[in-house]
Amino acid sequence: MHLDSDNFSIYDIRQFPLVMFNQAAATDGYAARWEQEIEALMQHGQRFVVVYDQLRTEESQADRKQRGMWLKQNKVALASVCLSLISVEPEAERRARIQAMGEVAVKAFGIAHVAVGSLAEAQQLSQRLLSAAG
């Protein structure tokens, strides 16, 4: 299966297997589109990493619930291709909070999460993870 970046808005896949979350596209009601895109990434079958760059938007309760249910139902399949979620946060205090929240998500959804201080760090970590995974 070929991934066409024109078919994605929630995720920027132009640097695949490094996948960037597009927070500007994650407006109220985006969860259905998110499901379509994450399923397309899974069906592609190649391992990837998702990067969240200085995430500042708040997700609606309805979107959070829908995505949470999907993640619980599909966590094993998603974890087989999504190596890690990486949050970029330059502010050390905020980064520590994000890392702590990420550890809760790891337990719930089974996908590794790391918070780093820069996009360059996220890219380097992504390359290491993808290289190690083969």
OpenMM code with the backbone's topology and positions (N, CA, C; nanometers):
from openmm import Vec3, app, unit

residues = "MET HIS LEU ASP SER ASP ASN PHE SER ILE TYR ASP ILE ARG GLN PHE PRO LEU VAL MET PHE ASN GLN ALA ALA ALA THR ASP GLY TYR ALA ALA ARG TRP GLU GLN GLU ILE GLU ALA LEU MET GLN HIS GLY GLN ARG PHE VAL VAL VAL TYR ASP GLN LEU ARG THR GLU GLU SER GLN ALA ASP ARG LYS GLN ARG GLY MET TRP LEU LYS GLN ASN LYS VAL ALA LEU ALA SER VAL CYS LEU SER LEU ILE SER VAL GLU PRO GLU ALA GLU ARG ARG ALA ARG ILE GLN ALA MET GLY GLU VAL ALA VAL LYS ALA PHE GLY ILE ALA HIS VAL ALA VAL GLY SER LEU ALA GLU ALA GLN GLN LEU SER GLN ARG LEU LEU SER ALA ALA GLY".split()
positions = [
    Vec3(0.0844, -0.1186, 0.0000),
    Vec3(0.0000, 0.0000, 0.0000),
    Vec3(0.0887, 0.1247, 0.0000),
    Vec3(0.0576, 0.2166, -0.0872),
    Vec3(0.1305, 0.3432, -0.0969),
    Vec3(0.0598, 0.4488, -0.0114),
    Vec3(0.1359, 0.5269, 0.0616),
    Vec3(0.0801, 0.6373, 0.1390),
    Vec3(0.0906, 0.7646, 0.0562),
    Vec3(-0.0223, 0.8312, 0.0364),
    Vec3(-0.0273, 0.9562, -0.0391),
    Vec3(-0.0509, 1.0699, 0.0596),
    Vec3(0.0444, 1.1598, 0.0705),
    Vec3(0.0335, 1.2682, 0.1691),
    Vec3(-0.0889, 1.3561, 0.1450),
    Vec3(-0.1416, 1.3566, 0.0237),
    Vec3(-0.2621, 1.4355, -0.0046),
    Vec3(-0.3851, 1.3791, 0.0668),
    Vec3(-0.3768, 1.2532, 0.1114),
    Vec3(-0.4895, 1.1896, 0.1801),
    Vec3(-0.4835, 1.2065, 0.3317),
    Vec3(-0.3883, 1.2864, 0.3784),
    Vec3(-0.3685, 1.3048, 0.5221),
    Vec3(-0.3784, 1.4525, 0.5582),
    Vec3(-0.4468, 1.4813, 0.6680),
    Vec3(-0.4506, 1.6179, 0.7197),
    Vec3(-0.4141, 1.6223, 0.8682),
    Vec3(-0.4521, 1.5208, 0.9434),
    Vec3(-0.4196, 1.5144, 1.0863),
    Vec3(-0.2716, 1.4839, 1.1037),
    Vec3(-0.2199, 1.4020, 1.0159),
    Vec3(-0.0786, 1.3650, 1.0191),
    Vec3(-0.0089, 1.4154, 0.8938),
    Vec3(0.1100, 1.4662, 0.9134),
    Vec3(0.1974, 1.5044, 0.8030),
    Vec3(0.2915, 1.3864, 0.7825),
    Vec3(0.2769, 1.3173, 0.6707),
    Vec3(0.3548, 1.1960, 0.6466),
    Vec3(0.4668, 1.2172, 0.5451),
    Vec3(0.4946, 1.3423, 0.5095),
    Vec3(0.5949, 1.3681, 0.4064),
    Vec3(0.7342, 1.3171, 0.4434),
    Vec3(0.7623, 1.2992, 0.5735),
    Vec3(0.8920, 1.2483, 0.6172),
    Vec3(0.8823, 1.1045, 0.6672),
    Vec3(0.7766, 1.0341, 0.6264),
    Vec3(0.7546, 0.8973, 0.6724),
    Vec3(0.8838, 0.8165, 0.6605),
    Vec3(0.9194, 0.7435, 0.7636),
    Vec3(0.8429, 0.6932, 0.8769),
    Vec3(0.8350, 0.7859, 0.9982),
    Vec3(0.8852, 0.9074, 0.9846),
    Vec3(0.8636, 1.0087, 1.0869),
    Vec3(0.7316, 1.0771, 1.0516),
    Vec3(0.6354, 1.0666, 1.1394),
    Vec3(0.5006, 1.1184, 1.1162),
    Vec3(0.4766, 1.2324, 1.2145),
    Vec3(0.4435, 1.3481, 1.1623),
    Vec3(0.4209, 1.4657, 1.2465),
    Vec3(0.2704, 1.4878, 1.2670),
    Vec3(0.2306, 1.5057, 1.3922),
    Vec3(0.0916, 1.5385, 1.4228),
    Vec3(0.0678, 1.6848, 1.3882),
    Vec3(-0.0386, 1.7121, 1.3137),
    Vec3(-0.0733, 1.8481, 1.2724),
    Vec3(-0.1822, 1.9005, 1.3650),
    Vec3(-0.1427, 1.9676, 1.4708),
    Vec3(-0.2410, 2.0120, 1.5695),
    Vec3(-0.3403, 2.1139, 1.5144),
    Vec3(-0.3033, 2.1867, 1.4107),
    Vec3(-0.3962, 2.2832, 1.3508),
    Vec3(-0.5153, 2.2126, 1.2860),
    Vec3(-0.4965, 2.0887, 1.2439),
    Vec3(-0.6045, 2.0131, 1.1803),
    Vec3(-0.6890, 1.9377, 1.2824),
    Vec3(-0.6452, 1.9329, 1.4049),
    Vec3(-0.7158, 1.8572, 1.5084),
    Vec3(-0.8209, 1.9437, 1.5766),
    Vec3(-0.9155, 1.9893, 1.4977),
    Vec3(-1.0243, 2.0722, 1.5506),
    Vec3(-1.1367, 1.9834, 1.6025),
    Vec3(-1.2297, 2.0428, 1.6719),
    Vec3(-1.3403, 1.9689, 1.7315),
    Vec3(-1.4057, 1.8766, 1.6291),
    Vec3(-1.4171, 1.7493, 1.6638),
    Vec3(-1.4774, 1.6509, 1.5751),
    Vec3(-1.3784, 1.5777, 1.4859),
    Vec3(-1.2501, 1.5926, 1.5121),
    Vec3(-1.1482, 1.5350, 1.4244),
    Vec3(-1.1268, 1.3850, 1.4431),
    Vec3(-1.1803, 1.3249, 1.5471),
    Vec3(-1.1474, 1.1858, 1.5811),
    Vec3(-1.1780, 1.0876, 1.4683),
    Vec3(-1.2859, 1.1070, 1.3956),
    Vec3(-1.3174, 1.0151, 1.2852),
    Vec3(-1.2098, 1.0220, 1.1774),
    Vec3(-1.1654, 1.1406, 1.1451),
    Vec3(-1.0581, 1.1570, 1.0463),
    Vec3(-0.9275, 1.0972, 1.1003),
    Vec3(-0.9018, 1.1177, 1.2278),
    Vec3(-0.7849, 1.0595, 1.2922),
    Vec3(-0.7851, 0.9074, 1.2764),
    Vec3(-0.9007, 0.8446, 1.3018),
    Vec3(-0.9121, 0.6992, 1.2870),
    Vec3(-0.8777, 0.6550, 1.1454),
    Vec3(-0.9308, 0.7239, 1.0455),
    Vec3(-0.9020, 0.6889, 0.9067),
    Vec3(-0.7525, 0.6953, 0.8784),
    Vec3(-0.6895, 0.7995, 0.9249),
    Vec3(-0.5478, 0.8190, 0.8960),
    Vec3(-0.4595, 0.7205, 0.9719),
    Vec3(-0.4899, 0.6953, 1.0979),
    Vec3(-0.4070, 0.6019, 1.1742),
    Vec3(-0.4252, 0.4601, 1.1200),
    Vec3(-0.5457, 0.4281, 1.0751),
    Vec3(-0.5687, 0.2971, 1.0147),
    Vec3(-0.4930, 0.2834, 0.8826),
    Vec3(-0.4867, 0.3893, 0.8052),
    Vec3(-0.4093, 0.3862, 0.6804),
    Vec3(-0.2607, 0.3649, 0.7114),
    Vec3(-0.2103, 0.4308, 0.8144),
    Vec3(-0.0713, 0.4108, 0.8539),
    Vec3(-0.0475, 0.2662, 0.8975),
    Vec3(-0.1414, 0.2101, 0.9714),
    Vec3(-0.1275, 0.0717, 1.0162),
    Vec3(-0.1319, -0.0250, 0.8978),
    Vec3(-0.2239, -0.0025, 0.8066),
    Vec3(-0.2370, -0.0906, 0.6911),
    Vec3(-0.1140, -0.0858, 0.6015),
    Vec3(-0.0449, 0.0256, 0.6028),
    Vec3(0.0787, 0.0379, 0.5259),
    Vec3(0.1803, -0.0674, 0.5717),
    Vec3(0.1780, -0.0978, 0.7011),
    Vec3(0.2570, -0.2072, 0.7541),
    Vec3(0.4015, -0.1759, 0.7870),
    Vec3(0.4480, -0.0576, 0.7575),
    Vec3(0.5864, -0.0204, 0.7883),
    Vec3(0.5899, 0.0515, 0.9219),
    Vec3(0.6902, 0.0244, 1.0019),
    Vec3(0.7015, 0.0881, 1.1330),
    Vec3(0.7236, 0.2377, 1.1192),
    Vec3(0.6687, 0.3116, 1.2164),
    Vec3(0.6782, 0.4578, 1.2147),
    Vec3(0.6800, 0.5120, 1.3559),
    Vec3(0.7107, 0.6403, 1.3669),
    Vec3(0.7141, 0.7142, 1.4931),
    Vec3(0.6293, 0.8396, 1.4739),
    Vec3(0.5504, 0.8749, 1.5755),
    Vec3(0.4680, 0.9956, 1.5695),
    Vec3(0.5287, 1.1025, 1.6608),
    Vec3(0.5432, 1.2228, 1.6054),
    Vec3(0.6002, 1.3349, 1.6807),
    Vec3(0.4930, 1.4421, 1.6999),
    Vec3(0.4806, 1.4870, 1.8236),
    Vec3(0.3919, 1.5974, 1.8610),
    Vec3(0.4815, 1.7151, 1.8962),
    Vec3(0.4793, 1.8195, 1.8154),
    Vec3(0.5684, 1.9330, 1.8351),
    Vec3(0.4978, 2.0443, 1.9116),
    Vec3(0.5358, 2.0594, 2.0390),
    Vec3(0.4835, 2.1645, 2.1259),
    Vec3(0.3309, 2.1713, 2.1211),
    Vec3(0.2693, 2.0598, 2.1498),
    Vec3(0.1240, 2.0477, 2.1464),
    Vec3(0.0601, 2.1453, 2.2456),
    Vec3(-0.0270, 2.2304, 2.1942),
    Vec3(-0.0906, 2.3318, 2.2775),
    Vec3(-0.2438, 2.3296, 2.2680),
    Vec3(-0.2985, 2.2513, 2.1798),
    Vec3(-0.4434, 2.2482, 2.1641),
    Vec3(-0.5054, 2.1509, 2.2637),
    Vec3(-0.6250, 2.1829, 2.3060),
    Vec3(-0.7002, 2.0959, 2.3956),
    Vec3(-0.7984, 2.0139, 2.3140),
    Vec3(-0.8000, 1.8872, 2.3388),
    Vec3(-0.8897, 1.7964, 2.2685),
    Vec3(-1.0264, 1.7970, 2.3360),
    Vec3(-1.1326, 1.7934, 2.2561),
    Vec3(-1.2674, 1.7889, 2.3139),
    Vec3(-1.2882, 1.6548, 2.3840),
    Vec3(-1.3792, 1.6530, 2.4775),
    Vec3(-1.4088, 1.5300, 2.5505),
    Vec3(-1.4587, 1.4217, 2.4552),
    Vec3(-1.5412, 1.4587, 2.3575),
    Vec3(-1.5942, 1.3611, 2.2625),
    Vec3(-1.4823, 1.2996, 2.1779),
    Vec3(-1.3902, 1.3829, 2.1297),
    Vec3(-1.2777, 1.3317, 2.0508),
    Vec3(-1.1876, 1.2424, 2.1365),
    Vec3(-1.1597, 1.2853, 2.2583),
    Vec3(-1.0751, 1.2073, 2.3484),
    Vec3(-1.1386, 1.0713, 2.3760),
    Vec3(-1.2677, 1.0701, 2.3992),
    Vec3(-1.3377, 0.9444, 2.4274),
    Vec3(-1.3339, 0.8517, 2.3060),
    Vec3(-1.3640, 0.9055, 2.1882),
    Vec3(-1.3652, 0.8242, 2.0669),
    Vec3(-1.2259, 0.7667, 2.0378),
    Vec3(-1.1234, 0.8502, 2.0486),
    Vec3(-0.9876, 0.8034, 2.0221),
    Vec3(-0.9433, 0.7028, 2.1285),
    Vec3(-0.9780, 0.7281, 2.2533),
    Vec3(-0.9425, 0.6364, 2.3617),
    Vec3(-1.0034, 0.4990, 2.3418),
    Vec3(-1.1286, 0.4952, 2.3014),
    Vec3(-1.1944, 0.3669, 2.2755),
    Vec3(-1.1259, 0.2947, 2.1591),
    Vec3(-1.0955, 0.3697, 2.0531),
    Vec3(-1.0291, 0.3100, 1.9376),
    Vec3(-0.8924, 0.2553, 1.9785),
    Vec3(-0.8175, 0.3329, 2.0562),
    Vec3(-0.6842, 0.2908, 2.0996),
    Vec3(-0.6906, 0.1643, 2.1852),
    Vec3(-0.7873, 0.1554, 2.2743),
    Vec3(-0.8009, 0.0351, 2.3572),
    Vec3(-0.8312, -0.0871, 2.2713),
    Vec3(-0.9161, -0.0698, 2.1707),
    Vec3(-0.9553, -0.1824, 2.0854),
    Vec3(-0.8450, -0.2228, 1.9879),
    Vec3(-0.7546, -0.1317, 1.9556),
    Vec3(-0.6545, -0.1561, 1.8517),
    Vec3(-0.5112, -0.1440, 1.9012),
    Vec3(-0.4909, -0.1451, 2.0323),
    Vec3(-0.3583, -0.1156, 2.0854),
    Vec3(-0.2524, -0.2166, 2.0425),
    Vec3(-0.2853, -0.3424, 2.0334),
    Vec3(-0.1859, -0.4427, 1.9947),
    Vec3(-0.1439, -0.4219, 1.8499),
    Vec3(-0.2416, -0.4036, 1.7622),
    Vec3(-0.2110, -0.3827, 1.6203),
    Vec3(-0.1331, -0.2533, 1.5993),
    Vec3(-0.1714, -0.1479, 1.6681),
    Vec3(-0.1016, -0.0202, 1.6531),
    Vec3(0.0413, -0.0308, 1.7061),
    Vec3(0.0593, -0.0955, 1.8202),
    Vec3(0.1925, -0.1088, 1.8791),
    Vec3(0.2860, -0.1912, 1.7911),
    Vec3(0.2314, -0.2717, 1.7027),
    Vec3(0.3175, -0.3514, 1.6148),
    Vec3(0.3826, -0.2671, 1.5056),
    Vec3(0.3279, -0.1487, 1.4781),
    Vec3(0.3856, -0.0621, 1.3747),
    Vec3(0.4285, 0.0748, 1.4273),
    Vec3(0.3654, 0.1238, 1.5314),
    Vec3(0.4012, 0.2543, 1.5882),
    Vec3(0.5008, 0.2308, 1.7010),
    Vec3(0.6263, 0.2656, 1.6753),
    Vec3(0.7334, 0.2381, 1.7711),
    Vec3(0.7303, 0.3294, 1.8918),
    Vec3(0.6886, 0.4538, 1.8720),
    Vec3(0.6914, 0.5482, 1.9827),
    Vec3(0.6136, 0.6748, 1.9482),
    Vec3(0.5667, 0.7392, 2.0517),
    Vec3(0.5126, 0.8745, 2.0432),
    Vec3(0.6173, 0.9637, 2.1072),
    Vec3(0.6542, 1.0702, 2.0387),
    Vec3(0.7561, 1.1606, 2.0906),
    Vec3(0.6969, 1.3003, 2.0995),
    Vec3(0.7000, 1.3559, 2.2193),
    Vec3(0.6517, 1.4920, 2.2409),
    Vec3(0.7706, 1.5863, 2.2481),
    Vec3(0.7649, 1.6936, 2.1706),
    Vec3(0.8690, 1.7960, 2.1734),
    Vec3(0.8193, 1.9101, 2.2614),
    Vec3(0.8964, 1.9403, 2.3640),
    Vec3(0.8622, 2.0503, 2.4537),
    Vec3(0.9900, 2.1124, 2.5062),
    Vec3(1.0214, 2.2353, 2.4619),
    Vec3(1.1460, 2.2997, 2.5052),
    Vec3(1.1484, 2.3389, 2.6526),
    Vec3(1.0335, 2.3663, 2.7136),
    Vec3(1.0281, 2.4080, 2.8538),
    Vec3(1.0421, 2.2857, 2.9437),
    Vec3(1.1478, 2.2823, 3.0257),
    Vec3(1.1810, 2.1646, 3.1066),
    Vec3(1.0675, 2.1231, 3.2001),
    Vec3(1.0061, 2.2193, 3.2658),
    Vec3(0.8993, 2.1865, 3.3614),
    Vec3(0.7785, 2.1253, 3.2896),
    Vec3(0.7408, 2.1862, 3.1805),
    Vec3(0.6284, 2.1334, 3.1016),
    Vec3(0.6637, 1.9962, 3.0425),
    Vec3(0.7876, 1.9811, 2.9976),
    Vec3(0.8329, 1.8539, 2.9411),
    Vec3(0.8215, 1.7431, 3.0460),
    Vec3(0.8576, 1.7725, 3.1707),
    Vec3(0.8480, 1.6730, 3.2783),
    Vec3(0.7026, 1.6321, 3.3020),
    Vec3(0.6108, 1.7275, 3.2972),
    Vec3(0.4682, 1.6954, 3.3134),
    Vec3(0.4187, 1.6084, 3.1974),
    Vec3(0.4610, 1.6429, 3.0763),
    Vec3(0.4205, 1.5658, 2.9585),
    Vec3(0.4760, 1.4241, 2.9662),
    Vec3(0.5995, 1.4093, 3.0113),
    Vec3(0.6597, 1.2767, 3.0254),
    Vec3(0.5800, 1.1943, 3.1258),
    Vec3(0.5410, 1.2551, 3.2380),
    Vec3(0.4625, 1.1836, 3.3394),
    Vec3(0.3272, 1.1412, 3.2845),
    Vec3(0.2609, 1.2297, 3.2099),
    Vec3(0.1320, 1.1936, 3.1494),
    Vec3(0.1514, 1.0833, 3.0460),
    Vec3(0.2610, 1.0893, 2.9735),
    Vec3(0.2904, 0.9882, 2.8731),
    Vec3(0.3089, 0.8506, 2.9331),
    Vec3(0.3648, 0.8439, 3.0536),
    Vec3(0.3847, 0.7154, 3.1203),
    Vec3(0.2514, 0.6493, 3.1529),
    Vec3(0.1507, 0.7278, 3.1832),
    Vec3(0.0162, 0.6742, 3.2062),
    Vec3(-0.0390, 0.6180, 3.0753),
    Vec3(-0.0184, 0.6906, 2.9669),
    Vec3(-0.0664, 0.6451, 2.8363),
    Vec3(0.0039, 0.5177, 2.7918),
    Vec3(0.1313, 0.5043, 2.8251),
    Vec3(0.2052, 0.3821, 2.7902),
    Vec3(0.1383, 0.2621, 2.8547),
    Vec3(0.1021, 0.2758, 2.9807),
    Vec3(0.0368, 0.1660, 3.0514),
    Vec3(-0.0989, 0.1339, 2.9898),
    Vec3(-0.1717, 0.2357, 2.9481),
    Vec3(-0.3052, 0.2149, 2.8927),
    Vec3(-0.3032, 0.1611, 2.7499),
    Vec3(-0.2107, 0.2124, 2.6680),
    Vec3(-0.2162, 0.1821, 2.5254),
    Vec3(-0.0972, 0.1018, 2.4731),
    Vec3(0.0062, 0.0850, 2.5544),
    Vec3(0.1161, -0.0014, 2.5161),
    Vec3(0.2133, 0.0532, 2.4132),
    Vec3(0.2121, 0.1830, 2.3900),
    Vec3(0.3050, 0.2436, 2.2952),
    Vec3(0.3992, 0.3345, 2.3736),
    Vec3(0.5269, 0.3188, 2.3491),
    Vec3(0.6266, 0.3989, 2.4197),
    Vec3(0.6026, 0.5476, 2.3967),
    Vec3(0.6368, 0.6279, 2.4959),
    Vec3(0.6261, 0.7728, 2.4855),
    Vec3(0.7503, 0.8350, 2.5478),
    Vec3(0.8065, 0.9333, 2.4777),
    Vec3(0.9235, 1.0050, 2.5271),
    Vec3(0.9009, 1.1540, 2.5026),
    Vec3(0.9396, 1.2352, 2.5992),
    Vec3(0.9359, 1.3805, 2.5820),
    Vec3(1.0790, 1.4294, 2.5673),
    Vec3(1.1024, 1.5109, 2.4655),
    Vec3(1.2357, 1.5639, 2.4373),
    Vec3(1.2267, 1.7159, 2.4256),
    Vec3(1.3430, 1.7813, 2.4245),
    Vec3(1.3460, 1.9269, 2.4274),
    Vec3(1.3435, 1.9967, 2.2927),
    Vec3(1.3685, 1.9228, 2.1836),
    Vec3(1.3732, 1.9893, 2.0534),
    Vec3(1.3306, 1.8939, 1.9422),
    Vec3(1.2954, 1.9527, 1.8304),
    Vec3(1.2599, 1.8730, 1.7133),
    Vec3(1.3805, 1.7930, 1.6650),
    Vec3(1.4980, 1.8514, 1.6726),
    Vec3(1.6196, 1.7788, 1.6331),
    Vec3(1.6383, 1.6540, 1.7186),
    Vec3(1.6151, 1.6656, 1.8495),
    Vec3(1.6234, 1.5482, 1.9374),
    Vec3(1.5202, 1.4432, 1.8976),
    Vec3(1.3997, 1.4877, 1.8647),
    Vec3(1.2934, 1.3956, 1.8236),
    Vec3(1.3337, 1.3222, 1.6957),
    Vec3(1.3912, 1.3934, 1.6021),
    Vec3(1.4343, 1.3319, 1.4764),
    Vec3(1.5458, 1.2312, 1.5011),
    Vec3(1.6413, 1.2659, 1.5856),
    Vec3(1.7516, 1.1739, 1.6165),
    Vec3(1.6999, 1.0485, 1.6869),
    Vec3(1.6111, 1.0673, 1.7836),
    Vec3(1.5539, 0.9535, 1.8544),
    Vec3(1.4743, 0.8659, 1.7586),
    Vec3(1.3974, 0.9277, 1.6711),
    Vec3(1.3199, 0.8521, 1.5722),
    Vec3(1.4120, 0.7659, 1.4872),
    Vec3(1.5199, 0.8229, 1.4403),
    Vec3(1.6152, 0.7476, 1.3575),
    Vec3(1.6739, 0.6303, 1.4344),
    Vec3(1.7088, 0.6508, 1.5611),
    Vec3(1.7638, 0.5410, 1.6415),
    Vec3(1.6610, 0.4288, 1.6603),
    Vec3(1.5380, 0.4671, 1.6931),
    Vec3(1.4335, 0.3674, 1.7137),
    Vec3(1.4045, 0.2885, 1.5862),
    Vec3(1.3943, 0.3596, 1.4754),
    Vec3(1.3648, 0.2937, 1.3487),
    Vec3(1.4801, 0.2053, 1.3047),
    Vec3(1.6034, 0.2491, 1.3250),
    Vec3(1.7201, 0.1671, 1.2908),
    Vec3(1.7254, 0.0412, 1.3758),
    Vec3(1.6994, 0.0560, 1.5048),
    Vec3(1.7024, -0.0584, 1.5956),
    Vec3(1.5928, -0.1600, 1.5620),
    Vec3(1.4799, -0.1103, 1.5121),
    Vec3(1.3676, -0.1990, 1.4784),
    Vec3(1.3888, -0.2703, 1.3449),
    Vec3(1.4865, -0.2208, 1.2692),
    Vec3(1.5142, -0.2835, 1.1388),
    Vec3(1.4305, -0.2235, 1.0346),
] * unit.nanometer
topology = app.Topology()
chain = topology.addChain("A")
for resn in residues:
    res = topology.addResidue(resn, chain)
    for name in ("N", "CA", "C"):
        topology.addAtom(name, app.Element.getBySymbol(name[0]), res)
